[in-house]
Structures are given as structure tokens and as C-alpha cells.
Amino acid sequence: MTGVRVPGWLADRLRQDDDRSSRAVWSALAEPGDAVAGALVGACGATAALDWVAGAVSGAAPQPVPLGGTDPPDAAARRLRAAAERWAARWHAVDPDRDLAAAARSGARIVAPGDPAWPCGLDDLGALAPFALWVRGAPPSARRSVALVGARACTTYGERVAVDLAAGLAGRSWTVVSGGAYGVDAAAHRGALLVGGTTVVVLAGGVDRAYPVGNARLLEEVVGAGGSLVSEVPPGATPTRSRFLQRNRLIAAMSAGTVVVEAAWRSGAASTAHHAARLLRPVGAVPGPITSAASAGCHRLLREGVAVCVTDVDEVVELAGDVGADVAPAHPEDDTRAVDGLDPLARRVHDGLSRRVPHDTAQVAARAGTTVAQARAMLGLLELEGFARRLGSGWVVDAGE
Amino acid sequence: MTGVRVPGWLADRLRQDDDRSSRAVWSALAEPGDAVAGALVGACGATAALDWVAGAVSGAAPQPVPLGGTDPPDAAARRLRAAAERWAARWHAVDPDRDLAAAARSGARIVAPGDPAWPCGLDDLGALAPFALWVRGAPPSARRSVALVGARACTTYGERVAVDLAAGLAGRSWTVVSGGAYGVDAAAHRGALLVGGTTVVVLAGGVDRAYPVGNARLLEEVVGAGGSLVSEVPPGATPTRSRFLQRNRLIAAMSAGTVVVEAAWRSGAASTAHHAARLLRPVGAVPGPITSAASAGCHRLLREGVAVCVTDVDEVVELAGDVGADVAPAHPEDDTRAVDGLDPLARRVHDGLSRRVPHDTAQVAARAGTTVAQARAMLGLLELEGFARRLGSGWVVDAGE
């Protein structure tokens, strides 16, 4: 690092070897999902990696850095050179003091890997993990969180399902993670708030920018209710299309499971689902009418085997919860006492009975296709259980009350 | 067979060794799904098997018959004795001449294994295969048939989907197989008739009994339009609960695939789906709103991995058709030309553009997180494709018309 002309902000960081604020710089310098930046920071640490970039920018021959990975060494070196050019294009626009001041103004702070507030699920992203999170509100809860995502252009069905699932999950102390967009995202956040639950909004732009503007009040409510707004880009950063797509990997990685509530054939929610699947996190999709294009993306995920069909809160908890501990309860209709619950022979004999015309045991056996002895035994059982009764010298169905 | 007193009808059959009409007798003597009867007929032939029963009924010591199967010999012998008692209970009520006369009156005939009209898919049922089919109308088509099944108590959604799928399948010369019940079944038959297609009704009772009575006209229309009514029980036989359940195995076995259109949590349609799965035939389920209990059975089949999610005729044809030859076409939205179709680098550069404020190449590179050279190259491409245009000394998004 000797002999390299560095900006004042970098000189400070190098002196202090302040990993957290070097990561803040990286969050501005590299685009979300820049795997080369992630590998460089992983290999050298955030501060030394900045020093490396300073060298490259100043034109000094940068030292080779072994980044790991499976690329042959010269391909890796080429990728690193190309990345250095990218970073150089931004080098002089980066201003961490401005970003930190903006963060302070909006009540945001930086959370870095290793902090107690760091959602450790993010570490599964490897070189694609964010350098840091800018957080407004409470630390984003790491355990027992579910992502509920879906289309902006949702139907009232999708909105209703998102509110219901979110409220049900929040009511069981699950954190609801989503993207703060109109439609399903907003409904999910609102559902959690409705029952006093915690919800996390993962934004594609800075946490000081309410985006979309129409959800500004909702985002404030989330913070006020003990939830949080998080982003991997610094305050003031614009939400761009590629940042929206990259943001989806954070939603997936911060959650124990991802559920797509309603999504059209092409949809950002499907990208979140695929991120979750790549991280081997469970993915659910809520089915809808096949006559609704708004559910075509969910059905696609089901057909392609990416997602499991989920239809209520129990099934979402089973999906995202601990194997064995969070099994959905039996369907209520499986408990109802009915003729169906009888053993097959008894059911056949029951079928051999009429409701009105009495038949004797031999006739019942012939009608049911059983032996006379079997019919006699089963008629006794059926009488005991209240399914058959004697009428005259024969037997009829006992229809109960 | 010497010394055994046999009814007149049996004496005739034994004299002629008439397999077809002996099978007609078995269809009356054994309940549908009686695997012991199936194994006995399989081992000796239908006529000799009747002779064996005549011996057992008359009290003569019946000869042991090796039925195959995995039971130990004494267990098999015990099962055969019990079965003989069942058959004995019906022996004197069986009257094939009456059944054949009733069949003739209603225009029905017997189709037996080996007949050209025999749906060979039934043979996969092994010992559970029907002895014969009583058929009204055209011979049930064996190739390219799909079962569309579902709840009696369906919603207008289920009815509409059944009609649409059936009409679409019949329009592509697929035969639609169903059970003739109210609700989804009737809608499936009607959908096929709407487009002049062929449909097969598999009944739980005799083919001369319109069941349910409210569908009598529909069943006649099916016959009139070149379809068929089929049953494994003789004319006049009552549709009992266990016959409905057994009937479902025929629907599954006669079809290349089974699709459950709409079904509640507990449902006969689910039993058809399970029969199809056991026969290793493809099973589909049509999803519906999770707020509708009428779709809970479909969602259950999806969750349990029994069924694949199907949402249109193409997907049903892909499910039931020949692998490779009947693949569903690409979704129309996958063809639309859009920014999404650009390569990731071009898309990032596009994201770096504003709609109104022009930026020069270096600014675009910084905004997009690319090198200046990359931004320059991609801007050229984007201009060529109509996604970017020059404005003053910089670049903006070209929003098209």
C-alpha cells in the first residue's frame, strides 16, 4: 500500500483497519452480486481489498491475489483485472462519509458479518453474500423467518392469501420477510403488522428511500412496529432492475423458506424461489385458479418441481420449520367418524344393506359378496357401532339421527 | 366335474367351453376386485373355474388349485375356501340367461380379454382385472384416452375446467373417460360431446341402469355420439359404495393418464388417482384457489407427490401422451422480446440509463458497475436493438413508441 495515493476516507480506514466501514465502502463500490468483489474481500479482508483496488486505480501493477474458485489462474487474473476496471469507474464517486451521514440522518446503521444482528443465512451465499447490510429498525431476525413474495399486479385472491398467511405466521412468532413492493409484498408486510408481528423489508435501493413511494407509510409502520428495512446498497442508492433481481437472493437467503403467493408466468418472485432452491432452502407455491394468469408462475414452479404446494399456515410452517417438530396437523376431515373408517369387509356388508327393505343374513352375504359367516359377524359389529339395525327378521342401514 | 349337480346354464357353458359367457357368469358371481376369483380364473380359465366352484358348492371335496401369488400354500388354500363360501352365497342367484337377455334388450354386449375391443390397459390390473366388460355403444377406445375425474359437489370453476379440458382433449382426438356422476364427471362427458368427441362412461352398476337418474339423457347422448357405457357388473346390478370404489380402478386402467379436476379432501376421485399411480400411469391434478375446499383434494395429491400440476390441455396431453412426441409448447410469454432477453451485462448497462437525464459513457459505467469499455460496447448494442438512444452528449433509455 506504500506509495499509493488514496482518498482521505480510505486512508482513515486503512489506519484503523475498520472492517465494518470498509465493508460499507464495498457496498457502494461493487454492484450487488459482484462475485469477484466477494472473493477478493473473502481472500484479503475488506480493508486490504480496498487497498488492492487503490493500487490498481493508481496504475501501480496490482499484486496477484489467489481468489480460490475453479477458474484456471490466468482466467481468474483476467476476471480480476476486468473487475478492477469496473471498480475504478466508481472509485472517485464513492463517498462513505456521505453515506454514513445519510444513514445517521435516517436512523440506519451498518450490520456486518459476525455481528450478533447479522442474519447468518446470508453466509450461505458465499462470494455472492452482501458485504454488509444497511439496517433501519430492529436487527433483522435470523431464526424462524419465512419469505412471502409475489407479484405486484396481484389479484384480490393473492392479496387476501398473503395477508392471511402473513398474519398466521406472525401470530406464531415467525418473521415475515418480503420486498416492500406493491401487491403481494405489501400485503404480506401488512398481514404481519395486523397481528403485531415482526416483518423485514429487503429493499433494492437505499433504506432512506421509500420505494415505491406509495408504500412509504407502510415502510415507516414496519420500523415503528419493531421490524426492519434492510438493503445491501448504501443510503441514497437507486433501486435498479438488476438490483431488484439481486435483492431477491437476499430475501431467499435471509429466510428459512420462501413461499410464492401469487405470480404470473414471468416474475421476480420466481427468481426469489430459484435463489432459495439453489441455496437448498425449501420453496412453496400457493396454487390458484388455472383461469387466472396471476397464478401461472406458481403453477409453473409446482410443475417444474421447484416448489411444494402449500395451502395454509400449517403447511408453510411445516415447509420452513424444523423437520419433525413442525409437521402440519392432520386434516380435520381425517378425524370424522364415518362408514369409510370401517374395515373393508364391514364396509362391503354395510353396502349390502338397504335403507328400507330388510334382508336376512344370507341375502346380505349374497348382495355383499361375502360368506354367510362373514356377513353375520360384520352385521354384529355394524349393529354395535350403530351402522346397522334389525328390522323384522332382517337387517337395514342405521342412518343414525 | 362328474357327479356334480350343476345348474342348466352351467351345463351349457361346460359343454361349449364358452369362455366369454363363463366370464359373464363370473362378473355376476364375484364382487368387483375379488382377487381370488381373478387368480382362479387366471389359473384354470373361466369355465373350468366355474366347474371348480360348482364342485365346492355341491359339497364335493374341491381339488386344490395352485393360484400363484406369494402366500404360503395353506394360507392360499384358506383364502380359496373362504372365497368359495362367498361365491356359494351367490351361486343360486346367478342367472346368466337373464343377464344376457337384459343386455340384449338394452343393446349391450360382452367384451372379453383378447377381443379387439378389449381395452388392453385393463390387463395391467392382473388378478384384479375385470372378467369382462358389459358395453353399450361403440367399443371403448384403448389408445389415447384420458380420465377426467372429480367431485360430484363441484364448483362452477371445476365444472368450467372439466368442460374446457374435455373439449380440448376431444378436439385432439383423445377419448375422455369418466364415471358418469354429477359434477366434474358429467361436465367432462359434456365437454367431449360439445366438440363431437368420443367419451366413455364407466359405471358402477349395470349399463342398463342410468345412474344417477338425472344423467340419464347425458348417458344416452354419449351412446348416440359414438361413445360407450361400460361396466364390469351385469345389467341390472346395483351400484354400491364398494362398486363405486372398485369402478375407479377401471377408469384408471382404461386411461393413459388420470387428471383430477376438482376434489375435496376426501374424494372418490383421489382413489382413482391412487389406482392410476399404482399402475404407474401418470396422474395430474388441477389446482384451484386454496380458499376453496372443493380443491383441497387436488392440492393434497400435489403435496403428496402423487400428481403433477396441470393447468391446460397441452399439459394434460404432455402428461398422458407419448414421451417426447407430446411435449407442451413453450409458454407464449417466453417468446416476447423484452429487456429481460438481453444478456446480463447489456441489462446492467440498460439499468444504468435514465429515461430523461442523459449520462455519458463513463457515468453510465459507474452507475451500472461496469468498465467504461463494457459500457461503450453495450450502449452500441442497446442502440442497435432500440433500447438506448443518444440525447445531447449522453445516453438515455429508448422507451420505444
Interface residues (C-beta under 8 A of the other chain):
Chain A: A30 E31 D34 A82 E85 R86 A88 A89 R90 A93 Y157 R160 V161 T240 R241 S242 R243 A264 W265 R266 V286 P287 G288 P289 I290 T291 S295 A296 C298 H299 R300 L302 R303 V308 C309 V310 T311 D312 E315 H331 E333 D334 V339 D340 P344 R347 R348 H350 D351 G352 A362 A365 A366 R367 A368 G369 T370 T371 V372 A373 Q374 A375
Chain B: A30 E31 D34 A82 E85 R86 A88 A89 R90 A93 Y157 R160 V161 T240 R241 S242 R243 A264 W265 R266 V286 P287 G288 P289 I290 T291 S295 A296 C298 H299 R300 L302 R303 V308 C309 V310 T311 D312 E315 H331 E333 D334 V339 D340 P344 R347 R348 H350 D351 G352 A362 A365 A366 R367 A368 G369 T370 T371 V372 A373 Q374 A375
